[in-house]
Amino acid sequence: MDEHKELWGKILGEVELNVSRANFLTLFKRTVLLSLEGNVVTIAAPSAMIVDLLQRRFYEIIKIAVDKHTGLNTKIIFVPKTIIENIEKANEAEMPLFEEEKSKVVGHLPRVRPDYTFENMAVSSSNQLAFVSATTVAKKLGQIYNPLFIYGPVGCGKTHLMQAIANDVFAKNPAKKILYITSEEFTNEVVESIRENNTSLMKRRFRNLDLLIIDDIQFIAGKEKIQEELFHTFNILVDNSSQIVLSSDRPPAEIKKVEKRLLSRFAGGLTVDIEQPDFELRTAILLIKARKYDINLSIGSAKIIAEKTQDARSLEGLLLRIITQAQSNEEEINEDFISRVMSEDKKEDHSYFHPDEIINNICVFYKIKPTQLKSQKRDSFLVRPRQVAMYILKRDLGLTYVEIGNILGGRDHTTIMYGVEKVENLLSKSRLSEDILNISKLAVEKQVDY
């Protein structure tokens, strides 16, 4: 145990450098490294809500730190506080560590949220076709719609739908080999295997699957070696009747700098789009999320929240803010309380803004296009706006460097770290602080107009 405590202390020191102080104290401070068996790391957190947040928002940054200090390519499992309590009891009374049905492992599939199921997904006209297609794929794995290509704007529910496929397949047959991965992670694994001259191991990992799910496939654009590896992996999996599911923010035909032969494979199955959820769907999503956190949320309260944001991802963040504030103040979550929180947020805090809103405000201020900001071009007039975007996304949304890198065109987390530090160093030495203040004012004005 002392060994685990020392290792976890080093890992937390690494994590602390990559998250906000508030997030570190709230989410990480009371976590414990329970075990390290082979390449499987088990981490305990104080509550199921914190477990959910760690797995959903900070998995990648934790994994990077764990891998660095263990020298392994780890898989991380999160468990709730009951495990910690049982450890303490076991040390005192030599009782069994795990009690039946009291401690449930969260995250049975690496990177897949257990609550992302078909049953927990609200459906309306904006996502009905994609939902039906996904459930069909899960029932007839590798037999129909291969690949299934889902596209739509950020926060419309693509990730939920893809992970629901993984959860459904796993629930019916745990022996199935399932892998959910982002395009950045796929890229990193290919690059690392080439660097270590161990491509055979990497190929076995990706080509012996029953279900391969790759999120944000658009970020392989311009990466020739990655596209070549994906093309061969794609062909082998399809020949073996294995299922492939891909997501993107645009249809295959609109993804630039990707080989035609690969785009042809993407479009060779079924391509479906998901639109931003409408008001009714957002309200239904909130009611489902509230039930997950054991909160009795009225329809009227859900409607007030649903009016404030346009995408599914922001909805949960805003709901969690309300739940946390209500619990801290020991107040009931009702329409009056929510309206008061919303009005306070308008005046004081805008961390529920979506990343796209922040990027659009920055582009308006600097008179550039979002596509230019996210592109790989290194023109001098784009450097400062990009660094400002990195800084504001980190400061206002508390995103990890990896998450910000994904948003800004698939950039490496070290690039994001440098950009944030650069802006921080310039704030007191230039007019940059005035620029950032004006960008924030622009966001406030838009929010008030809305």
N, C-alpha and C positions, 0 to 999 in steps of 0.2 A: 504493500500500500504506500509506503514512504517513497518507493521508486516511482509509482504512478503519480504521486503528489508533486514530486520534483519535476517530472516530465511535463505535467499539466501546467505547472507554474511557468515553465519556459514557453509552452505553446500559447498560454494566455498573454504573456508578454509580447509575443509576436502579433497576436490578434488585436491587442490594444492599440497597436500602431495603425491599424487599418479600419477601425470603426470609430464612431463618435464617442466622446466620453460618456454621454448619457446612455447610449446603447450598451456600452461596456459594463457600466455599473448596474444597469437594470437587468440585462440578459445574461451576461457572462460571469459576473463576480461570484455567484453561488453555484456554478457548475462544478462537476466532479468527474474525473476520468475513472471509470469503474474498472475497465479491463482493456487489455491489448493482447488479443489472441490471434496469432498469425498476422493477417493484415486487416483484421476487423477490430475497430475501435468502438467501445461503448461509452457514451457520455450521458451523465444524468443531470437534469435541470430541475429547478424547484416546482414547476407546474406544467400541466399539459399545454397551456397557452404559450409559455416560454419555449417549450420543446418545439411547438409548431412554428414559432417565429424563427428560431435558430435554424430549423431544417429548411424553411421556405426562403429566408433572406440571407443567411450567413453560411450555408453549407460549404460553398466553394472556398470562402476565405478561411474557414476552419480547416478544411481539408488541406489547403496549401500549407498552412502552419504545421499541421500534424505530420504531413509527408516530409516536410523539411527537417523536423526534429526526430523523426523515426527512421528516415531513409527508406520508407516503404510507399507503395501505391495503395493507400488504405481505402477501406469502405467504412463509413461512419454510421452508427446507429445511435439514436437518441432515446432515452427512457425518462419517464417522469420521476418525481421526487420519492415516490414510495420505495423505489429501489434503494435510495440512500438511507431511508429509515430502516429498511430491512437489514442493510449492512451493519448499521449501528447496533441493532438488536442482536444480530448474529454474533458480533464481536463480544457482546455482553453475556449472552445466554446460550451460545453455540446452537442457535436455532437455524433452520434452513434459510438460505439467502432469498430464494424466490418462493412466494406463497401463491398457490394456485388462484388464478383469476384476479389477483390483486395488482399485479404488475404486468402491464401490457407493453410490449416493445412497439415503439412508434417508428414507422418507416421500414416496412418489411422489404421494400425494394430500394436500393440506393438512389437518392435524388428524387424519389417518387413520394408525393404526399399521400398518406393513407386516406385522407378525407376527400381527395379528388376522385370521386366515383361518378358513375352515371346517375346513381340514385340521388346524389347531392347536387346535381346540376339542374338549374332552372332552364326551361326550354321555351322559346317563342319563335316567331317567324324569322328573326335575325340569325338564329343558329340551328334551326330545325333540320335542315338538310345535312349539315355537318354532323349533328348528333345522330341521326339515323344511319349515316354512312359509317360513323365510328362504332356504333353498336353492332352493325353488320360485320365489320372487319373483326371485331373481338369474337364474334360467334363463329366466323368462318376464316380463321387465321390462315393467311397465305393463299386462300382459294378465290378471293374476289377483291377487287379494288386494290391492286398491288402495283405501285405504291398508292397509299392514300396521302394526298397532298392537301394540307389545310392552310389557307392563307387569310390574313385579315390584319387590321391595325393592332397596335399594342394594347393589351388590356381587354380584349374582346372574349377571352376564354379558350384560346387555342391550347395553352399548356394544360389546363384542366381537362380538356377533351382527350388529349394524347395520353396523359397520365391515367385517365379513367380506363382507357384501353388496356394499359399495362396492369392496373389493379384488377380489372375484370378477368383477364387471362390468367394472372397469378392466382386469383381466388379459386378458379376452376381447376387449374393444374399447376401447382407450385414447382413441378419439375421442369416446366418450360424455361428456356434460357432467354431472359428478357433484359434488354439494356435501354435505358433512357439516358440521353446525353445531349448536350448542346453542341452546336457546330464548333464553338471555341474549344471545348474539351476534346472533341474529335481531332481538331487541328493540333492541339497540344500533344496528344498521344502519338499521332503520326510523326510529328517533328521530333519528339523525344525518342521514339524507336529508331529513327534514322540517325540521330545523334549518338545513340548508344550501340548502333549497329546490331539491333535486335528486332528487325521488322517481322520476323517469322512469328514471334510471340504476339505482336500486335495484330497480325493478320488472323491468327487463330482466335483471338479475342472477339474480333468483329465478324468473322465469317462462319462461326459455328453457333449462330443465334437462331432462335425461333421467332423473335420479335425485336427489331431494331427501330428505335424512335429517335429522331434527330430534330432538335428544336432550333429555330432561327437559322435555317439552312442558307439564307442569303449571305451570311458572313463568310462563306467559302469563296466568294467572288474574288478573282484575281490571284488565287492560290493554286498554282498549277499542280504541284505534287499532291496536294490534298484532294483535288478533284480527280486526279488519276487513281489514287487509292480508293476513293469513294466509288468511282465508276466500276472498278473490278470487284469491290465488295458488293456493290449493288447487283451485279450480274450473277455472282455466286449465290447470294441469298435468294434471289428470285428463282434461279434454276433449282434450288433446294426447296422451293415452295415455302420459304420463310417470309414473314410479313415485314414490310417497311412502311413506316409512317413518318412524314416530314411536315414541318411547318415553316412558314415564311410570312413576311409582312407584305408580300406581293406575289402574283401568280408567276409560274415558271418563265413565261415568255418575257416578263419584265425584269428578270434578274440579269444584270449586266456582268460581263467578264466571267462567264461560266461556259465551258465547252458545250457546243451544240449537241454532242452525243449524250452528255449528261442531262442537259435540259430535256432532251427527247425521252430519257428514262423517267425523269420527274413527271412528265406529262403523259406517261404511258399507262397510268392507272386511272384513278378518279381524282379530279381537282375540285375542291369545294371551298367556298369562301364563308367567313363569319363576319357579320357586321357588328358595329358597336351596339351594345344592348340598349334597347329602348327603355323608356321610363318604367313600364310595367315589369319588364324583365329585371331591371336594376332593383326594383322593390322586392321582387321574389327572391333574388340573390341575397339581399340583406336579411330577409326572414330566415333563409336557410343557414346563413353564416351565424346569425344570432342563436339559432337553435344549437349549433355546434358548440358554442361557448356557454350553453345553459342560460341564456338571457331571454327573458320574456319581452320581446319587442313587438309593439303593436303595429298594425298596418299604417296608421297615421304617422307614427314615429319613423317607420321605414321610408315613407314617402318624402318626409322632410330631408332625410339623408340622401335619398336617391336623386333629389333635385340638385344636389351640390356637386356631383361629379358624374362623368360620362362613361367611365370604363369599370369593368369588374374588379380589376386589381386595386384601384384606388378605393373602391367601396370598402373592402376589408380593412385597409389601413385606417380609414376614417372611422369605421365601426369600432376597431380596437382602441382608437384614441378616446372615443366616447365611453367605452366600457371602463378603460383604465381611469379616466377622470372621475367617473361616477363612483367607482370603488374607492378611489383615494379620498373623495369628499363624502363618502357614505351617503350618496344621494340615489334616488330612484330614477331609472332611465325612462323618462316620459317625454311627451312632446315639448313641454315647457323647458325641461332640462336640455334637450337636444337643440332647440332653437337658441337657447342662451349660449351653448357651446359654439354653435355655428357663427353667431354674431361676434363672439370673442375671437374666434379663429380669423375672421375677416379683418379685425383690427390688429391682431397681434401675431398670428402665426399662419404661415401658408405652406406648411410641410405636407399638406394633403394634395398639393398641386401634382399633376402628372409630369413625368420627365419631358414629354413632348411639349407641354405648355411652356416649361422653362426654356427649352431649346428654341421654340418659336419666338419667345420674347427676346432672347439674345440675338437671334437672327434679324428681327425687326430693328433692334437697337443698332447693330453693326452693319445693317443693309446687305446681308448675305442670305443665301438660301440654306435650308436645313440639309439639303443634299450635299452642299459644299462643306458644311460644318462636319458632316459625318464621313466625307470622302477621305481617301488616302493621300490627296494632294497636300503638298507642304508649302504652298504659297504663303508668303510672309503675312499677307492681310488676313489669313485664316488662323494663324498661330494663336494670337491673343484671344479671339472669340472662343476657340476650342478650350483654352486653359481656363477662361472664365466659366464656361459651361461645366468643366470638371469640378471647379471650386464650388459653384452654386449647387450642383447636384449632390455633392458631398455634404455641404453645409446645411442645406435646407431639407433634403430628403434622407440624409444619413445612409446613402447607398454605399456599398463596398466598392473598392477600386475595380474589381472584376465586373460588377454590375454596370458601373459607369462605362467601362471599356466596351462592353457589349452594346450599350446604347449608342455610343459614339463610333460606330462602324467596326467593332471587333478589335479595338486596340488593346495592347497588353497592359496588365494592371500596373506595371512599373512606369509606363508612360503616363498613366493617370496620376500616379503618386507624385511624379516629378511636376506635372502641371499644377496640381493643387498646391504643392510646396512653393512653386514659382509665384503663384498669385499671392499666397500668404506673405511672402517676402516683399512683394511689391506694394502691398496695401498701404504701408506707411511712407513709401518713398515716391509715389507717383499719383496721378489722378485716377488710378484704377478704382479706388474705393468709391469715387464719385460715379464712375460708370456703373459699378455694381449696384449702388444705391438707386440710380435711375432705372436700371433694369427691374429691380424689385418694385419700384413705384409703378412701372408699367404693368407688372403682374397684378398689383393691387387695383389699379384702375380697371383692368379687364374683369377682375373678379366682381367689383362693385357693379359694373355695367351688366354683368350676367345676372 
